[in-house]
Every structure is written in C-alpha cells, then in structure tokens.
Amino acid sequence: MERIEFISKSPYDTWDIGEQIGKQAKRGDLFIIYGELGSGKTQLVKGIARGIGVADWQYVVSPSFTIINIYEGNHSLCHVDLYRLEPHEVIDINVEEFLNESVVVVEWAERGKWWNGAIKIFIDSTGEMERKITMEVEDVSRAEIWRHISKKYREN
C-alpha cells in the first residue's frame, strides 16, 4: 500500500487536488473519504467531479438527506454521504451496484465496513484553511501517478 500526501492551503487547492485525483479515476473506482465535519470532504468531491468531466461540478453538494447523488461526466459519479445513517443501515443502500458504471465516492465512510479494494482518503484540518489530504492506494502503479502529482501540493 502506498500513502500519498497533499497539502491544501485553501478550498481552491482542495478542488485542484480533487481534480487531479478525478482525472486519474476510472469506472469501478471506489474512493472512501474520512474527515471531521467541515474538513473539506465535499470540496474534494467537487474537484473529483471536475476531474472526471462533470460540467456543473461547482453545484456538487453533499447528499446528506438524499444519501446518493449521481452526476454525469466522462464517467458517472456516484456521490454517497453516510452521515445520517447508522452502520446497520449502510448495507441497505447497495453502493456496490454503482461500481460497474461509475466512479463512487463515499463521505463518512467510517459508518460502513465493506470497503474492499477502496482508495482511502483522509482529510485532516491543520489550520483554519489548511488541510492535509492523505490517500492510501493498494495498486502501486496507480499510486505512482498520484504520488507524482502530489509533489506540487507538498510543503517545502
């Protein structure tokens, strides 16, 4: 497993980092995002949407009440938010059925337990606007691509 770190100094950086992640995303990818309330999970998803070609990426919102939103781009983006669900309710939403046709991004992933093969993303607040975004990627060849991109977003 490879760990890749990005440093975001603003929401704009978070969008750009998400865009770089999204440009390398492919159908069947499952990104699970961990972070405290207000850490920037949805801002990262907006960037991922921009990266996969969602025209109205700036209108991506957290589906806290609808649970799942679908956006169309070069690939479909299935955006899931588990914040309002109890762990036993997560099984009922069948996220895995979207993996055949979409890139799937799950916020509040700690409420689920079946995330086999997922690309994990952790967002930690390190300042008022600054975030450390860490990816854990099992596929070493894919990790190499994101590691190369991350050099632009690391502290010197």
Backbone torsions as a table, in degrees:
resi	resn	phi	psi	omega
1	MET	NA	139.4	178.5
2	GLU	-107.9	138.9	173.5
3	ARG	-109.8	127.6	-177.4
4	ILE	-124.4	129.8	-177.9
5	GLU	-113.8	141.0	173.6
6	PHE	-125.7	147.6	172.8
7	ILE	-115.1	124.1	177.0
8	SER	-107.2	129.4	178.8
9	LYS	-101.4	-2.2	-178.3
10	SER	-165.0	165.7	173.5
11	PRO	-57.6	-33.0	178.5
12	TYR	-63.8	-41.3	175.4
13	ASP	-62.0	-41.4	-179.7
14	THR	-62.2	-41.3	176.0
15	TRP	-60.8	-44.7	-178.6
16	ASP	-64.0	-41.5	177.9
17	ILE	-63.2	-46.0	176.8
18	GLY	-59.1	-40.1	179.0
19	GLU	-61.5	-42.7	179.1
20	GLN	-65.1	-36.9	175.5
21	ILE	-65.5	-46.4	-178.3
22	GLY	-63.7	-35.6	179.7
23	LYS	-62.2	-27.0	-179.5
24	GLN	-98.4	-2.2	-178.8
25	ALA	-73.2	150.7	176.0
26	LYS	-136.5	158.7	179.3
27	ARG	-50.7	134.3	-178.9
28	GLY	96.4	-9.7	176.9
29	ASP	-72.8	138.7	175.8
30	LEU	-120.9	114.1	177.0
31	PHE	-105.0	125.1	177.3
32	ILE	-115.0	129.6	-170.8
33	ILE	-114.8	130.1	178.2
34	TYR	-115.8	138.5	176.7
35	GLY	172.9	154.2	178.9
36	GLU	-67.0	163.9	174.6
37	LEU	-56.0	128.5	179.1
38	GLY	81.7	9.5	-177.6
39	SER	-78.9	-16.8	178.1
40	GLY	114.2	17.5	-179.5
41	LYS	-57.9	-49.1	-177.9
42	THR	-68.5	-33.5	176.3
43	GLN	-62.8	-39.6	176.8
44	LEU	-64.8	-40.6	179.1
45	VAL	-64.2	-37.6	175.7
46	LYS	-58.0	-43.5	178.7
47	GLY	-64.5	-41.6	177.0
48	ILE	-59.5	-43.6	178.5
49	ALA	-59.4	-44.1	177.9
50	ARG	-60.6	-40.9	-179.0
51	GLY	-66.3	-29.2	179.1
52	ILE	-97.1	9.6	170.9
53	GLY	90.6	21.7	175.1
54	VAL	-73.6	116.0	-174.0
55	ALA	-59.3	-43.5	-177.7
56	ASP	-101.0	45.0	-175.7
57	TRP	-56.1	-31.3	-178.4
58	GLN	-67.7	-14.8	178.8
59	TYR	-96.4	5.5	174.3
60	VAL	-64.4	126.8	178.9
61	VAL	-126.8	157.1	178.9
62	SER	-68.8	125.2	-178.6
63	PRO	-83.7	53.8	-176.9
64	SER	-58.5	-35.4	-177.5
65	PHE	-98.7	-31.8	180.0
66	THR	-87.8	-15.3	179.4
67	ILE	75.6	-45.2	-177.9
68	ILE	-133.8	131.3	169.6
69	ASN	-120.7	142.6	177.2
70	ILE	-114.9	132.1	177.5
71	TYR	-124.2	142.3	-178.9
72	GLU	-102.1	133.9	175.8
73	GLY	-149.7	-145.4	173.9
74	ASN	-60.9	-32.8	170.1
75	HIS	-127.2	159.3	170.3
76	SER	-73.8	146.6	174.3
77	LEU	-114.9	119.5	175.2
78	CYS	-100.9	110.6	-176.7
79	HIS	-104.8	118.5	-175.1
80	VAL	-117.3	139.2	175.7
81	ASP	-128.2	118.2	-176.6
82	LEU	-98.5	9.8	-173.5
83	TYR	-53.9	-42.4	-174.8
84	ARG	-90.2	1.5	-177.9
85	LEU	-99.6	148.2	171.0
86	GLU	-84.5	152.7	-177.6
87	PRO	-51.3	-38.2	-179.5
88	HIS	-70.7	-19.1	179.1
89	GLU	-82.2	-20.3	-176.7
90	VAL	-62.8	-35.6	-179.3
91	ILE	-58.8	-33.8	-175.1
92	ASP	-72.8	-12.8	-175.7
93	ILE	-90.5	-9.3	172.8
94	ASN	51.3	51.4	179.8
95	VAL	-57.7	-34.7	-176.1
96	GLU	-59.7	-24.2	179.3
97	GLU	-67.8	-20.4	179.4
98	PHE	-83.2	-15.4	-174.3
99	LEU	-66.0	-26.1	179.8
100	ASN	-67.2	-29.3	-173.3
101	GLU	-118.7	-5.3	-168.8
102	SER	-139.5	165.7	160.0
103	VAL	-90.3	129.8	-177.8
104	VAL	-112.9	130.2	177.1
105	VAL	-123.7	127.0	-176.6
106	VAL	-118.3	120.2	171.6
107	GLU	-90.5	151.2	-177.6
108	TRP	59.5	44.7	-175.3
109	ALA	-64.5	-20.4	-179.9
110	GLU	-63.1	-13.4	178.1
111	ARG	-81.5	-9.9	177.1
112	GLY	-112.9	166.4	-176.7
113	LYS	-132.7	-2.6	-172.0
114	TRP	-97.9	19.5	-167.3
115	TRP	-75.7	53.1	178.7
116	ASN	-65.8	132.2	177.3
117	GLY	74.5	9.4	-177.0
118	ALA	-76.1	152.1	169.9
119	ILE	-92.1	115.5	-176.3
120	LYS	-89.2	138.8	176.4
121	ILE	-129.9	126.0	179.1
122	PHE	-113.2	130.8	178.0
123	ILE	-117.2	121.7	179.8
124	ASP	-119.2	130.0	174.8
125	SER	-74.7	126.3	179.1
126	THR	-118.5	4.0	179.4
127	GLY	-177.4	-178.4	-178.4
128	GLU	-56.9	-44.2	-179.7
129	MET	-113.9	-18.4	-172.7
130	GLU	-83.1	140.1	179.0
131	ARG	-133.7	144.1	169.2
132	LYS	-104.2	122.6	-178.8
133	ILE	-111.8	119.1	-177.1
134	THR	-118.4	127.2	176.0
135	MET	-104.1	140.7	170.4
136	GLU	-116.3	116.1	-172.8
137	VAL	-122.9	125.5	179.7
138	GLU	-75.3	-40.3	-176.6
139	ASP	-77.6	107.4	-174.3
140	VAL	-61.4	-38.0	-179.2
141	SER	-66.9	-37.9	177.2
142	ARG	-72.3	-37.0	178.6
143	ALA	-60.1	-35.9	179.9
144	GLU	-57.9	-40.9	179.6
145	ILE	-62.8	-50.2	-178.6
146	TRP	-68.3	-33.6	178.5
147	ARG	-63.3	-41.3	177.9
148	HIS	-61.5	-44.3	179.9
149	ILE	-65.0	-36.7	-174.4
150	SER	-65.3	-21.0	-178.6
151	LYS	-56.8	-32.8	179.6
152	LYS	-68.8	-23.4	-172.1
153	TYR	-113.4	21.1	176.9
154	ARG	-104.1	149.7	177.7
155	GLU	-66.9	144.8	176.0
156	ASN	-95.5	NA	NA
